[in-house]
Amino acid sequence: MANNKSRNVARLRRHVRVRKHVSGTSVRPRLNVYRSLAEIYVQVIDDEAGATLVSASTIDQELRTQMSGLKKTDQAKLVGKAIAKRATAKGIQQVVFDRGGYRYTGRVKALADAAREGGLDF
């Protein structure tokens, strides 16, 4: 129990440290990732306006039907493709990637690669 708590505290510390330097603008918004044990969530955020422009997650009604029976990395790929599709529909091509203090491996990497394949540039 204590190990999980300290691991999350360390992740939050890394996230705050990175957020000092990474922020989204209206020209190049921030692509933020949150990963829980079961789900993965991603948002495209304009920090200057303080607004979420686009979001996608494994609990979206559109994506939920496709998620059954898939591994978590495959689910992350679907979420990455969905966020890229929704962002390009709103005219967003370039983003700043904010991995949220997580390591760039597994589900986070799968999501980022799928978003790049979908047309986002970061």
C-alpha positions as CSV (number, residue, x, y, z in Angstrom):
1,M,0.0,0.0,0.0
2,A,2.7,2.5,0.9
3,N,4.6,1.7,-2.3
4,N,1.6,2.6,-4.4
5,K,1.1,5.8,-2.6
6,S,4.8,6.9,-2.9
7,R,4.8,5.9,-6.6
8,N,1.8,8.1,-7.3
9,V,3.4,11.0,-5.3
10,A,6.5,10.6,-7.3
11,R,4.5,10.7,-10.6
12,L,2.7,13.8,-9.4
13,R,6.0,15.4,-8.6
14,R,7.3,14.6,-12.1
15,H,4.1,15.9,-13.6
16,V,4.3,19.3,-11.8
17,R,8.0,19.6,-12.7
18,V,7.3,19.1,-16.4
19,R,4.2,21.4,-16.3
20,K,6.4,24.3,-15.3
21,H,7.9,24.2,-18.8
22,V,5.1,22.7,-20.9
23,S,1.9,24.6,-21.6
24,G,-0.6,24.7,-24.5
25,T,-1.5,27.7,-26.5
26,S,-4.3,28.3,-29.0
27,V,-1.9,27.7,-31.8
28,R,-0.3,24.6,-30.3
29,P,-2.4,23.1,-27.5
30,R,-1.3,20.5,-25.0
31,L,-2.2,16.8,-25.4
32,N,-2.6,15.6,-21.8
33,V,-2.6,11.9,-20.9
34,Y,-4.1,10.4,-17.7
35,R,-3.7,6.6,-17.2
36,S,-5.6,4.7,-14.4
37,L,-5.3,1.0,-13.8
38,A,-8.3,0.2,-16.0
39,E,-8.8,3.2,-18.3
40,I,-6.9,5.9,-20.3
41,Y,-8.0,9.4,-20.8
42,V,-6.6,12.1,-23.2
43,Q,-7.5,15.7,-23.6
44,V,-6.3,18.5,-25.9
45,I,-6.1,21.6,-23.7
46,D,-5.6,25.3,-24.4
47,D,-3.9,26.5,-21.2
48,E,-4.2,30.2,-22.1
49,A,-8.0,30.0,-22.3
50,G,-8.2,27.3,-19.7
51,A,-10.4,25.2,-21.9
52,T,-10.5,21.6,-23.1
53,L,-10.8,21.6,-26.8
54,V,-11.2,17.8,-27.5
55,S,-11.2,14.7,-25.4
56,A,-11.3,11.0,-25.8
57,S,-11.1,8.0,-23.4
58,T,-11.8,4.3,-23.1
59,I,-15.1,5.1,-21.5
60,D,-16.5,7.1,-24.4
61,Q,-19.8,5.9,-25.7
62,E,-18.5,5.8,-29.3
63,L,-15.4,3.8,-28.4
64,R,-16.9,1.6,-25.7
65,T,-18.4,-0.9,-28.1
66,Q,-15.0,-1.4,-29.8
67,M,-13.1,-1.9,-26.5
68,S,-14.5,-5.3,-25.5
69,G,-12.0,-8.1,-25.7
70,L,-9.0,-5.8,-26.5
71,K,-5.8,-5.5,-24.5
72,K,-5.1,-2.2,-22.8
73,T,-2.4,-1.2,-25.3
74,D,-4.9,-1.9,-28.2
75,Q,-7.5,0.2,-26.4
76,A,-4.9,3.0,-26.0
77,K,-4.3,2.8,-29.8
78,L,-8.0,3.3,-30.5
79,V,-8.1,6.3,-28.1
80,G,-5.1,7.8,-29.8
81,K,-6.7,7.4,-33.3
82,A,-9.9,8.9,-31.9
83,I,-8.2,12.0,-30.4
84,A,-6.3,12.6,-33.6
85,K,-9.5,12.3,-35.7
86,R,-11.4,14.7,-33.4
87,A,-8.6,17.2,-33.2
88,T,-8.0,17.4,-36.9
89,A,-11.8,17.8,-37.3
90,K,-11.5,21.0,-35.1
91,G,-8.5,22.2,-37.2
92,I,-5.8,21.2,-34.7
93,Q,-2.6,19.8,-36.4
94,Q,0.2,20.5,-33.9
95,V,0.2,19.7,-30.2
96,V,2.6,19.6,-27.3
97,F,2.7,16.1,-25.7
98,D,2.3,16.0,-22.0
99,R,2.7,12.4,-20.7
100,G,1.5,13.3,-17.2
101,G,4.6,12.0,-15.4
102,Y,4.2,8.5,-16.8
103,R,7.0,6.6,-18.5
104,Y,6.9,6.8,-22.3
105,T,6.2,3.0,-22.7
106,G,3.3,0.7,-23.0
107,R,-0.1,2.4,-23.2
108,V,1.3,5.9,-23.2
109,K,3.6,5.1,-26.2
110,A,0.8,3.2,-28.0
111,L,-1.5,6.2,-27.6
112,A,1.1,8.7,-28.8
113,D,2.1,6.6,-31.8
114,A,-1.6,6.2,-32.8
115,A,-2.2,9.9,-32.5
116,R,0.8,10.6,-34.7
117,E,-0.5,8.1,-37.3
118,G,-3.8,9.8,-37.1
119,G,-2.3,13.1,-38.2
120,L,-1.2,15.0,-35.1
121,D,2.3,16.5,-35.1
122,F,4.3,16.4,-31.9
